[in-house]
């Protein structure tokens, strides 16, 4: 694992520096390979990956969800303040295929991002969440969102959701994205020279970010679905072989830089004296 310092230009990122670890491509892909067919096994596999990257003890919790056997899985990376950035993906998949794209590609990237951010002090507290049962009415994310108190909602600075990565270069669901978060994504893509496209998928369905839409929590969803690849989702083609590994790793690198950048740029409450 190497340390990468992204030195941003004044034009692109206000001449600031963000620092994060880069997980090797072979490690990222090895985690992606662990897509279990059974949804309960997927939650267990994700829990093990978090533990292997150092998220253990009270930092890692399973949140029981009413009327659902499989819990939400929550890993918290404490920051200098109580202001929070949620990083989310769903762990379940439909019965067709093995769900590597939709959405083990997002779920297995959560530990990658935790590992990348953990060793440098962050202003925000990062909360990485694997939501259960997204494919059945956004059940896990709706439960989590409804359980937030007014104070907890107020402390959430942003939500960054990942769903179905690796089919093509990274995309933003622009019509459902907070304009400021989307603009920052474009700046980071320019500074890192990593591809980013705007692809709206309103006609295809919902994502977990929609569970927070009425709570005045700004959000953005990253994906890789295009008109040409949409048919892979919810089909027997959804396997590891559908993943373009270079595109997937580029998504990981872009998201790592993006999270480190918005931690510096977005408002956070002042740390306690």
N, C-alpha and C positions, 0 to 999 in steps of 0.2 A: 504494500500500500504506500503510495507516494503522497506528499503534501503538495497541493496546487494552490498557488496564490494567483487569483485573477486580478490583474492590474488593469483597471478600467480606464479608458481614455476620458478626458474631460467632457468631450462631446457626447459620449455614450452613457457614462455612468458617474458623472460628477467627480471624476478623478479620485474616487475612493477605492479601497482595496478590500476584497472579501477573501477569506481564507477557509479552506475546507479540505478534507481528505478525499482522495479519489480511490474508490474500490476497483481493483483490477477487473477487466472485462470477463475473465474466466470465472471469477467468483460471482459476479452478477448473473452470468448465464447458468452457473451451477445451481444457484438459488431458483432461477426461473424454471429449471428442469424438474423441480420438485413439486410439480402440479399434480396433486392427488385427485383421483376421480370422485372420492367421497368428500362431501363438504365438511363433515366433522374432522376428517383427516387433514383437510386443508387448514382448518383453524389450528389444529395441533402442530402442523408443520410450520406455520407462521409463528406460533409461539416459540417453537424451538429455534427458529432463525433469529428472532429477537433476543433470546437468551444467549445465543452464540455471539451476538454482536455487543453484548454487555448490558442489555436492558433486562434487568432481573429484579427480584424482590418487590418492594412497593411501587417501583417504577412501571411494573408490568401487571396489568389486571384484566380479568375477564369480567365484563359487564353482562349479567343475565338480562335477557330480553324477554318480555312477557309473551307467553304462548310460543316461544321458539326454543328448540333444544340447544342450538349452537349460539354462544354468546358473541357480543362484540369484543374485540381484543384491543386493548389500549396501552400504548407505551408512551410514557411521559419523559421528556428531556428537559429538566429544569433550566430556566434562564435567570437572568438578573432581575426580571420583573414577573408579575403575575399575568401580564398581557400574553395572549396565546395565539399561536398560529396552528390551526388544525391541518394535518396532512392525512388524506383519507383515500381509501380504496375498498372495494367490496371483495369478500373472500369466496363467495358462493358462485356456482355456475349452473347452467341448465344441463339436462341429461345428455344432450347431443355433444359429441366431442369430449375433450378433457378440459376445456375451459382455460387453456394456457393464455390465450389472448384475453378473453373476457371471463374472469379478470385476474388470473394469477399474475399476469404481467404487471398489474398495478399493485396487488397485494404483496408480492415478493419483493417489490422495489422499496417498500416501507422500511425494512431493516437496512437496505443499502443506504438510504437517505439518513437514517438514524446514525449509522456508522460514520457517514461522511461529515456530519455536523457535530458529533458528540464531544470532540476533543478541544474545541475552540469555544470560549465563553460566548453566549448568545444573549441578546437583549430580551428576546421573547422566550417564553416557555413553549417548546414544540410538543404537540400532542399528535402522535401517529396512531391512526385508528383503522383497524380492519373491520368493516361493517358486515354483519351477517345478513343474509336473505334479501339482498338488493333486488334479485330477480323476481321476488314475490312482493312487489309493492313498496320497495325501499324500506322494508320493515325495520332493519337495524338502525339505519340512520334517522328514520322518523322517531323511533323510540329515544335515541340519544338526544335529538334536537328538542323533543317535547319535555325531556327531563331536565333541561337546563334552567336554572333560576335566572331571574333578571340580572343579577350581579354577574353570573357566569357568562351570560350572553354578552354583556357589556365588555367583558375582558377579552373576547375573541376579536382579534384584529383582522384576521383573514382566514379563509378556508381554501386549501389547494387540493383538488380532487384529481385522482388518476383512474382512468377507465379505458382498458383496451389499447395498450401501447404495443409498438413493434411491427405493425402492419405496413407502416410507411413512416416518413419523417414526422416528427412531433407536430401535433396540431392543437389549436385552442378552439374550444366551442365558443366562438366570439359573441354570438347573440345572447348567450347566457352568462357572459363574463363581466365582472366589474371592470369598467373602463380603465381605472387606474392600474389594477392588477394586470390587465391585458397589455397596457402600454409598457409596464415594467418588463413583462415577458419579452416584448419586442426588443427592448434595450439590451437585455441580457443576451438574447440570441445574437444580436449584432456584435456585442462585445466579445462573445465566445466564438463567433463565426460558426455557430451550430444552426441547423435549419429549423425554421418554425413557420407553420402555415396556419391560416384561419379556415377551418372547415366546420360549418354548422351542421348538426345532426338532429335538428328539431323533429324531423319526420320519423326518426328511428325509435325514440323512446326517451326515458328519463335517466338521470344519474343521481347519485346520492347528494350532490350539491343542492338539488332541488328541495330536499327536506329542510334546508335552512333559509329558503328564499323569503319567507315571510317574517324572518327574525331580524332583518336589517343587518345581516352578516354578509360582508362582501366575499365573493367566491369566484373561483376560476376552475374549469375542468380541462385537463390535458388528456388527449387521446391520439389515435392514429388512423381513425376510420375515414375512408373516402368512398365515393360512389362506387369505385371499382372493387373495394375490399369489403363493403358492407355485408355481402352475402356470406362471408366466412363466419360471422358471429351467429351464435345459436344454431350451428350446423356441425356435422361430423368433420368439417375441415378445420375446426378450431382446435389445433394441436400445436405442439412446439414447432412443427415444420412450417407453419404459417408465419412464424416470426422472422423478420429480417434482422439478424443479430446486430448489424452495425447501426441500423436505425434505432433499435431498442437501447443499445448502449449510449448512443447520442442523446436519447431522451433522458436517460439517467444523468448524464453529465450536465445537460441543460437544467434539469430540475434541481440538481444539487446547487448549481450556481445561483439559480433563481431563489431558492429558499434562503441561502446565505445573504443574498442581496436584499430581499424584502425585509429580512430581519433588521437590517441596518436602516432601510429607508422608511418603513412604515412606523407610524407613531406608536410608542410604547409608554406605559406609565413610568414615572421616575422610580428607580429602585429605592428600597428603604435605606435610611441612613445607617 
